Amino acid sequence: MTEPQFPSGTDGVTGANSAKAGSEPVATQAIATENWERATLEKLAMATLIEQRQARLWRNGIRIAWLAFLVLLAVFGWERGGSPADVSKPHTAVIEIKGEIASGGEASAELVISSMRSAFEDAGTQGVVLLINSPGGSPVQAGIINDEIRRLKAKYKKPVYAVVEETCASAAYYIAVAADKIYVDKASVVGSIGVLMDGFGFTGLMDKLGVERRLMTAGENKGFLDPFSPQTEKQRAFAQTMLDQIHQQFIAAVKAGRGTRLKETPETFSGLFWTGQQAVEMGLADQLASLDFVAREVIKAEELVDYTRRDNVAERLVKRFGASIGEGSVRALKTSPSLR
């Protein structure tokens, strides 16, 4: 008797096993997909949290930096140097003129004149000393200071003396001649009564390199100080006339300040400079002496009070954060007459 036969995989046991074997890969694949999606979502969530945390840290860091900056401003204040609270006692007022004489610098007309006005106004000031150590700078700034010294002397009837440390040249000497007397060290450098305008010309180099300069101006002489353009004889003569005129202004200020004390020679206004000892012999200075000597023996007030106005820490920070950005580049591109 023949027993019934079932196709493979359709009997009770064999069929169940076959169905189970067929469903296992599908289930495993679904689980793997679900795990991958979960892991991806977790990574995305974690990345978002990290990004938000970093952004929050940056914001907090910037806020803390600004807060520290404002605290510095509050601590150091906005005052620029100045005299002590009690200036009623007899004293010698000292105003330093150091470094380049230029607008916006430590030896600008704005700061020096403000210092002088404070010194002259104080009742205890017996005399004002300009303590000079400068190679020169702007003839405009020097001229403004020179004029103000003369005005303040006439108004307050107080003497002004210039005391030279290492250098008192060009624009610095322009300022010094407004003082009643000039005191120097025997090794000081004094003089350089002249004017210069410096620059460079690259036209020959550009021709060799095959570089063409394309400069457009309105006005035939608008670009005559451009270092990449040729300079005509007419333009050179014009610049020389301007320098000669400023030089004559400088000479007039020296003669007015030194008067009959000046022993003029052909080299006096040639731009040469001399030692302090030679300057005394030539009448460019009056005597060899130091600041302490002038305060003690000339003004008769040994106590020294510094009236020099300077940028304080807060102001230097402000300049670094804002106004002074690019200042060096602007100065490098600017050409102007300079007494140095």
C-alpha positions as CSV (number, residue, x, y, z in Angstrom):
1,M,0.0,0.0,0.0
2,T,1.5,3.2,-1.1
3,E,1.7,6.0,1.6
4,P,0.8,9.5,0.6
5,Q,3.8,11.7,-0.2
6,F,4.1,15.5,0.6
7,P,6.2,17.9,-1.3
8,S,9.3,19.0,0.4
9,G,8.7,21.9,2.9
10,T,4.9,21.4,3.0
11,D,4.7,18.8,5.7
12,G,4.1,19.8,9.3
13,V,7.7,19.8,10.5
14,T,9.6,20.4,7.4
15,G,7.3,23.1,6.2
16,A,7.4,25.0,9.5
17,N,11.2,24.9,9.5
18,S,11.3,26.2,6.0
19,A,9.0,29.1,6.8
20,K,11.0,30.0,9.8
21,A,14.2,29.9,7.9
22,G,12.8,32.2,5.2
23,S,11.5,34.8,7.7
24,E,14.8,35.1,9.8
25,P,16.8,37.2,7.2
26,V,13.9,39.6,6.9
27,A,13.5,40.2,10.6
28,T,17.3,40.6,11.0
29,Q,17.4,43.1,8.3
30,A,14.5,45.1,9.9
31,I,16.2,45.1,13.3
32,A,19.6,46.3,11.7
33,T,17.8,49.1,9.9
34,E,16.0,50.2,13.0
35,N,19.4,50.2,15.0
36,W,21.1,52.2,12.3
37,E,18.4,54.8,12.2
38,R,18.5,55.1,16.0
39,A,22.3,55.4,16.0
40,T,22.1,58.1,13.3
41,L,19.5,60.1,15.2
42,E,21.6,59.8,18.4
43,K,24.7,61.1,16.5
44,L,22.7,64.0,15.0
45,A,21.3,64.9,18.4
46,M,24.7,64.8,20.0
47,A,26.3,66.9,17.3
48,T,23.5,69.5,17.6
49,L,24.0,69.6,21.4
50,I,27.8,70.0,21.0
51,E,27.3,72.8,18.4
52,Q,24.9,74.6,20.7
53,R,27.2,74.2,23.6
54,Q,30.2,75.7,21.6
55,A,28.1,78.6,20.4
56,R,27.0,79.3,24.0
57,L,30.6,79.2,25.2
58,W,31.6,81.7,22.5
59,R,28.8,84.0,23.4
60,N,29.7,83.8,27.0
61,G,33.4,84.3,26.2
62,I,32.7,87.5,24.2
63,R,30.5,88.8,27.0
64,I,33.1,88.2,29.6
65,A,35.8,89.9,27.4
66,W,33.6,93.0,27.0
67,L,32.8,93.0,30.7
68,A,36.5,92.8,31.5
69,F,37.2,95.7,29.1
70,L,34.5,97.8,30.7
71,V,35.8,97.0,34.1
72,L,39.3,98.2,33.0
73,L,37.8,101.4,31.8
74,A,36.0,101.9,35.1
75,V,39.2,101.1,37.1
76,F,41.7,103.2,35.2
77,G,39.2,106.0,34.3
78,W,39.5,108.4,31.4
79,E,42.0,110.8,32.9
80,R,45.3,111.5,31.0
81,G,48.1,111.9,33.4
82,G,48.0,115.3,35.2
83,S,49.2,116.9,38.4
84,P,48.6,115.7,41.9
85,A,45.7,117.0,44.0
86,D,47.7,119.6,46.0
87,V,49.4,122.0,43.6
88,S,49.2,125.1,45.8
89,K,52.7,124.6,47.2
90,P,55.6,126.1,45.3
91,H,56.9,123.7,42.7
92,T,58.5,123.3,39.3
93,A,56.1,122.1,36.6
94,V,57.6,119.5,34.3
95,I,56.2,118.7,30.8
96,E,57.8,115.9,28.8
97,I,58.1,116.2,25.1
98,K,59.4,112.8,23.9
99,G,59.4,111.0,20.7
100,E,58.0,112.1,17.4
101,I,56.1,115.4,17.4
102,A,53.0,114.5,15.5
103,S,49.2,114.8,15.7
104,G,47.7,111.9,17.7
105,G,51.0,111.0,19.3
106,E,52.3,111.5,22.9
107,A,54.0,114.7,21.8
108,S,51.1,116.2,19.9
109,A,50.2,119.9,20.1
110,E,46.9,118.9,21.8
111,L,48.5,117.0,24.7
112,V,51.5,119.4,25.2
113,I,49.3,122.5,25.1
114,S,46.8,121.0,27.5
115,S,49.7,120.1,29.9
116,M,51.1,123.6,29.7
117,R,47.8,125.3,30.4
118,S,47.3,123.2,33.5
119,A,50.8,124.0,34.7
120,F,50.5,127.7,34.1
121,E,47.1,127.9,35.8
122,D,48.2,126.3,39.1
123,A,49.1,128.9,41.7
124,G,52.0,126.9,43.1
125,T,53.9,126.7,39.7
126,Q,57.0,128.9,40.0
127,G,58.3,128.0,36.6
128,V,57.6,125.5,33.7
129,V,60.3,123.2,32.3
130,L,59.9,121.5,29.0
131,L,61.9,118.3,29.3
132,I,62.8,117.5,25.7
133,N,64.0,114.3,24.0
134,S,62.8,114.3,20.5
135,P,64.3,114.0,16.9
136,G,61.6,116.3,15.5
137,G,58.4,115.8,13.5
138,S,55.6,118.0,12.2
139,P,56.4,121.7,11.6
140,V,52.7,122.4,12.0
141,Q,52.5,120.8,15.5
142,A,55.8,122.5,16.5
143,G,54.6,125.9,15.3
144,I,51.3,125.6,17.3
145,I,53.2,124.7,20.5
146,N,55.7,127.5,19.9
147,D,52.9,130.1,19.5
148,E,51.1,128.8,22.6
149,I,54.2,129.0,24.8
150,R,54.6,132.6,23.9
151,R,51.0,133.4,24.7
152,L,51.0,131.6,28.0
153,K,54.3,133.3,29.1
154,A,52.8,136.7,28.4
155,K,49.5,135.9,30.1
156,Y,50.8,134.4,33.3
157,K,54.2,136.0,33.6
158,K,55.9,132.7,34.5
159,P,59.2,131.6,33.1
160,V,59.6,128.7,30.7
161,Y,62.8,126.7,30.4
162,A,63.7,123.9,28.0
163,V,65.9,121.2,29.3
164,V,67.3,118.8,26.7
165,E,68.1,115.2,27.4
166,E,69.6,113.2,24.5
167,T,68.1,115.0,21.5
168,C,66.5,118.3,20.6
169,A,66.5,118.4,16.8
170,S,64.4,120.1,14.1
171,A,60.7,120.4,15.3
172,A,61.8,119.8,18.9
173,Y,64.2,122.7,18.6
174,Y,61.4,124.8,17.0
175,I,59.5,124.3,20.3
176,A,62.6,124.9,22.5
177,V,63.4,128.3,21.1
178,A,60.1,129.7,22.5
179,A,61.5,129.1,26.0
180,D,63.3,131.8,28.0
181,K,66.4,129.7,28.2
182,I,67.6,126.3,26.8
183,Y,69.7,124.0,29.0
184,V,71.5,121.0,27.5
185,D,73.9,118.2,28.4
186,K,77.3,118.5,26.9
187,A,76.6,115.3,24.8
188,S,73.1,116.2,23.8
189,V,72.3,116.5,20.0
190,V,70.9,119.9,19.2
191,G,70.0,121.8,16.0
192,S,69.1,120.3,12.6
193,I,67.4,123.5,11.6
194,G,66.0,122.3,8.2
195,V,63.1,120.8,6.5
196,L,62.8,117.6,4.4
197,M,60.2,115.8,2.4
198,D,61.1,112.2,1.7
199,G,59.8,109.5,-0.6
200,F,60.7,107.0,-3.3
201,G,60.5,106.8,-7.1
202,F,60.0,103.5,-8.8
203,T,59.5,104.6,-12.4
204,G,62.9,103.2,-13.6
205,L,62.3,99.8,-11.9
206,M,58.8,99.7,-13.4
207,D,60.2,100.2,-16.9
208,K,62.7,97.4,-16.4
209,L,59.9,95.0,-15.2
210,G,57.5,96.1,-17.9
211,V,54.9,97.4,-15.4
212,E,52.6,100.1,-16.6
213,R,51.3,102.6,-14.1
214,R,47.6,103.6,-14.6
215,L,46.8,106.6,-12.6
216,M,43.8,108.8,-13.3
217,T,43.6,112.3,-11.9
218,A,41.6,115.5,-12.4
219,G,44.2,118.2,-12.4
220,E,47.6,117.9,-14.0
221,N,49.6,118.0,-10.7
222,K,47.3,116.0,-8.5
223,G,49.5,113.0,-8.5
224,F,52.9,114.6,-8.5
225,L,53.9,113.0,-5.2
226,D,52.9,109.5,-6.5
227,P,56.1,107.3,-6.2
228,F,55.1,105.4,-9.4
229,S,54.8,108.4,-11.6
230,P,57.6,110.5,-13.0
231,Q,58.2,114.0,-11.5
232,T,58.6,117.0,-13.7
233,E,61.0,119.8,-13.1
234,K,58.1,122.1,-12.6
235,Q,56.7,119.9,-9.9
236,R,60.1,119.6,-8.2
237,A,60.5,123.3,-8.2
238,F,57.1,123.8,-6.7
239,A,57.9,121.3,-3.8
240,Q,61.2,123.0,-3.2
241,T,59.5,126.4,-3.0
242,M,57.2,125.1,-0.4
243,L,60.0,123.6,1.7
244,D,62.0,126.8,1.5
245,Q,59.1,128.7,2.8
246,I,58.6,126.4,5.8
247,H,62.4,126.6,6.4
248,Q,62.2,130.4,6.5
249,Q,59.4,130.2,9.0
250,F,61.6,127.9,11.2
251,I,64.6,130.3,10.9
252,A,62.4,133.2,11.9
253,A,61.2,131.4,15.0
254,V,64.8,130.6,15.9
255,K,65.9,134.2,15.5
256,A,63.0,135.5,17.4
257,G,63.6,133.1,20.3
258,R,67.4,133.3,20.5
259,G,67.8,137.0,19.6
260,T,71.3,138.4,20.1
261,R,72.4,135.2,21.8
262,L,72.6,133.5,18.5
263,K,76.0,133.5,16.9
264,E,74.9,132.9,13.3
265,T,77.3,131.2,10.8
266,P,76.7,129.8,7.3
267,E,76.1,126.4,8.8
268,T,73.6,127.5,11.5
269,F,70.5,127.0,9.3
270,S,71.9,124.3,7.0
271,G,70.3,121.4,8.7
272,L,73.5,120.3,10.6
273,F,73.3,119.4,14.3
274,W,75.8,119.7,17.1
275,T,76.7,118.5,20.6
276,G,75.2,120.4,23.5
277,Q,78.6,121.9,24.3
278,Q,78.9,123.2,20.7
279,A,75.3,124.5,20.8
280,V,76.2,126.6,23.9
281,E,79.2,128.0,22.0
282,M,77.0,128.8,19.0
283,G,74.2,130.4,21.0
284,L,71.7,127.7,20.2
285,A,71.6,126.9,23.9
286,D,72.4,128.8,27.0
287,Q,74.1,126.5,29.5
288,L,75.0,123.0,30.5
289,A,72.6,121.9,33.2
290,S,70.1,119.2,34.2
291,L,66.5,119.3,35.2
292,D,67.3,119.1,38.9
293,F,69.8,122.0,38.6
294,V,67.2,124.2,36.8
295,A,64.5,123.5,39.4
296,R,66.9,124.0,42.4
297,E,69.1,126.9,41.2
298,V,67.1,128.7,38.5
299,I,63.5,128.4,39.5
300,K,64.2,128.0,43.2
301,A,61.5,125.3,43.6
302,E,63.1,121.8,44.1
303,E,59.8,119.9,44.2
304,L,59.0,118.6,40.7
305,V,55.4,118.1,39.6
306,D,54.8,116.2,36.3
307,Y,52.0,117.8,34.3
308,T,52.5,115.6,31.2
309,R,49.3,114.3,29.8
310,R,49.6,110.8,28.4
311,D,47.2,108.2,27.1
312,N,46.3,105.9,30.0
313,V,45.7,102.2,29.8
314,A,42.0,102.6,29.0
315,E,42.7,104.9,26.1
316,R,45.4,102.7,24.7
317,L,42.9,99.8,24.8
318,V,40.3,101.8,23.0
319,K,42.8,102.7,20.3
320,R,43.8,99.1,19.9
321,F,40.2,98.0,19.6
322,G,39.1,100.8,17.2
323,A,40.5,104.1,16.2
324,S,44.1,103.1,15.7
325,I,43.4,100.1,13.4
326,G,45.2,100.8,10.2
327,E,46.9,103.9,11.5
328,G,50.3,102.6,10.5
329,S,49.3,101.9,7.0
330,V,47.8,105.4,6.6
331,R,51.0,107.0,7.9
332,A,53.1,104.9,5.5
333,L,51.1,106.2,2.6
334,K,51.0,109.8,3.7
335,T,53.7,112.2,2.5
336,S,54.1,115.6,4.3
337,P,56.9,118.0,5.2
338,S,58.8,116.9,8.3
339,L,61.3,118.7,10.5
340,R,63.7,116.0,11.5
